[in-house]
Amino acid sequence: MFKGLAPILPKMDEIESSKIPEVLTLYAIHCLLPATLLLTTPKRSTVRYLSIPCSIWIAYRAINLAAELGPGFIWCEFARLTLSIVLQSFNWLLLNPKDVNDLPVEAGHGVSRLYYVARLFYQPRGIRTPWQIKNAPQQPGYYRRRGLKEPSRGRFLVRQSVIAVWQYLALDLFATLALQQALEQEEHGALPSVVQWGLSVEQWIERLISNLVAGFVVSRILIDFHHRAFSIIVVGLGLDSPSNCPPLFGKAGDADTMRGFWA
């Protein structure tokens, strides 16, 4: 049943330490370049147009780097992040241009202002900015039940870390089951090399269940895991506050209509 999960599940490869400096450098440049242009150039500056090819080149290099490192989910997410920054660069620099005059007072000055703007590019939701998306999930009730209006740094890191660990274990379990079943079917010659449509009712039910599990369980865990891991890093290093890192998803029960699902 789990063979349908294999294409989207992460292969937990060991991180190649020699590539880490290049990864971090590409990501930093990709965030800081459009942020610097937003702060230092007027809205209709031609320099902003020149930045787009640079962003596309960085994304291209990042995707190639991800391909070289293999199908590990960390590198796939890194490639996805770079593409997201390209789209945000189009938005904030050209389509819906902003400059330093549009920033609120809380953006601060100097390095803090640069980081405030950089967040607009790597956090498309715009949390706690004038451009925050509507219906962004609130902080979990876990904190309110403990008398905290805003999560403290220590409690936030502990909770995020515990959840990230069980998510990692769940993904590893699904990946192991999917790989084991695929190997067994390949050994018995039951793994087709082409798409088959003439299946029995039992086989169609198996495919339907595996795709539902992949779409509604595994995919959500995988996407949420990335968000939690990233929040642990930025909050742990003191680059951001827990208040700026609300959950990526709200309660499933809130999406009881098509409007609620897309809101």
N, C-alpha and C positions, 0 to 999 in steps of 0.2 A: 504493500500500500504506500510505502514511503518513497518509492522510486521517483514519483512525480516531484518530490521536494529537492532532489539532488541538484538540479540546475541553479536554484536560488540560494542554497545553503552554503555557508562559508566553509572553506577548507582552512583549518586552523594551522596555517604555516608559521614557521618561525620567522620573526622579523629579521631582515638582513640589515645588520647594524651599519654597514657601509653606505646604505642608501638613506639613512635617517637624516643626515645633514642636508642632503639635496631636497628631501621631502619638506623639511621644515623651512628651508630657504625659499623654495617655490611658493609655499603657502603664505609665508610672511610677505613676500614681494607682491603676491596676487592680492592680498588684502590692503597693503599699505599704499600701493600705487594709485588705485582709484580714490582712496581716502585722501591722499595728499592732493590730488588734482581737484577734488571737491572743495578742499579748504583754500587752495591757492589760485584757482582760476575762476573767471566769471562764467555764468551759465552757458553762454553761447561761444565759448572759446574754441578755436579750431584744435587746440592742443588736446582737448578731450576726445576728439575723434581719432587722434593718433594713438590714444591709449587702448582703444578697442583691439586693434591688431596685436598689441602686446599681450593683452589679456587672453586672446584666443591662442597665441603662441604658447603661453604658460599652460593653458588648459591642454593643448596638444601634447606638450612635453610631459605633463602630469599623467595623461592617459597612457602614453607610451611607457612611462615609468611603471605605472600600475600593471601593464601587460607584461613587462619584463619580470616583475616580482611574482607573477602568478595570480591565481584566482582568489587569493586571500581577501576576506571581506573588508579588512582595514584599507587596503589599497583601492578596492572598488569604491568605497565610500570617499576616499581622498579624491579620486577622479570625479565623482559626482559633485563634491564640494566645489571643485574648481569650475565646473560648468555652471553651477549656481551663482558663483561670484561673477562670471562673465555676464549672465543675465541681469544681475543686480547692477553691474557697471553700466549696461545699456540703459537701465531704468533711471538711476540716480544722476548719471552724467549727461544723458542725451534725451531720453523720452520724457522723463519727468524731472528735469534738472534741478538740482539744489546747489546752493553755495554757502559760504560761511554766514551770510546774513540770515539764512533760514534756520540756523541752529538755535535751540533754546538755551536759556541761561545755564541750566544744569550740565551743559556740555563741557563747561570749564574752559581751561586754557592749556596751551602747550601740549604735553604728551597726553594728558587726560582727554583733551579735545580730539586729538588724533585717534585715540583708541575708541572714543565714543562714535566717531564717524566710521571707523573700521568695522565696528559691530553691525552697522547697517548693511555691510556687504556679506559678512559670514553668518549673520542671523537675519534672514529675510522677514521674520515676523515683526521686527522692530519693537521688541518688548521695552516698555517704559520710555518710549519716544513718542513724539507727536504723530508718528506714522505707524503706530502699532496696529496690527490687524484686528478686526473685530472678532469677538467670541474666543479670544485666546484663553486657554485653560487657566484656572486659578491654581494657586499653590494647594497641594493636597490637604485634606482635612486632618491629616496626621499631625500637622503643626498646630492647628487651631485647638485640637483636643488637648494639647499640652500647654495651652495658654500663650502661644507664640503668634503674634500677628504676622511676623516675617520670620522665616527660618534662620536660625543661627548657622554660622559657617560650619562649626563642628558637627552639629546634628544633621545638617544637609549632606555633608560629605559621607557620614556614616550610612545614612539611609540610601543615598545614591549608590554607594559602593556595594552594599548588601544586595540591592536589587540587580545591579549590573552583574554580580557574580552568579546569581541564579539564572539570569537571562543567558549568560555565556554557557552555563552548564546545560540549559535547555536546548540551546542551538547546537551544542556539541553532541547531545544525545540524538537529536533529530538527524544531524549529519551522519553520525555513526550508523544509525538504523537505515538511512537511505543508501549509504555506501554498501553496507552489508547485504541488503536485499538485492541491489544492482549486481554485485559480484556473484551472488548465488544464482541469479537468473542468467547471467552471462555464462556461468559454468555449465548450466543445464541447457544452454542454447535457447532460452526463453526470452532473451532481450532482443527485440527486433531492431534492425538497422534503419528501417524506414517507418513512417507513420502508418499505423494500421487502423482501419475503420470498421472492418467486419469482426467486431468483438462480441463476446457473450454478454448477457445482462450483468452477470457477476463482475466481469472485467470493467464494464462501464461504471458500475457502482464504485468499484475500487478506485478508478481514475477520478471520479467525481469527488469522493471523500478526500483523496490525496491533494487535489487542487484546492478544495475548500480549506483544508488544514494549512496548506502552503500560503494561501492568500490572506486568510483571516487570523492566523495564529503566528506562523513562522515569520511572515513578512513584517507584521507589526512588532514582534519581538526584536527582529533584526534592526529595523529603523529606530526603534526606541532605544535599543542598546547603544547605538552610535551616539544619540543625543545625550544619554546619561554619561557615557564615557567622556565625551567632550566637555560636559559641564563639570565633571570631577576634575579635569585638567585645569580649566580656566579658573574655577573657584579655588582649587587647591593651591595654585600658583599665585593667587591674589589678584588675578587679572580682571575678575568680575565678581559680582556679589550673587548670593543665592536668589535674591529678589529678581534678578535679570534672567534667571534660568528656570522658568516654570515648566511643568510637564509638556511634552510634545503633543500628547494625546489627552483628550478629556475622557469622560466615562462613555463606554459604548452605548449606554442607555440614552445618552443625550442625542444620538443620531437616529432617532426613531422616525424621521421623515427624510425625504430626499433633500429638502432645504436645510435641515439640521445636519445632514451628512456633509454637505458642501460648504456650510457656513464656516 
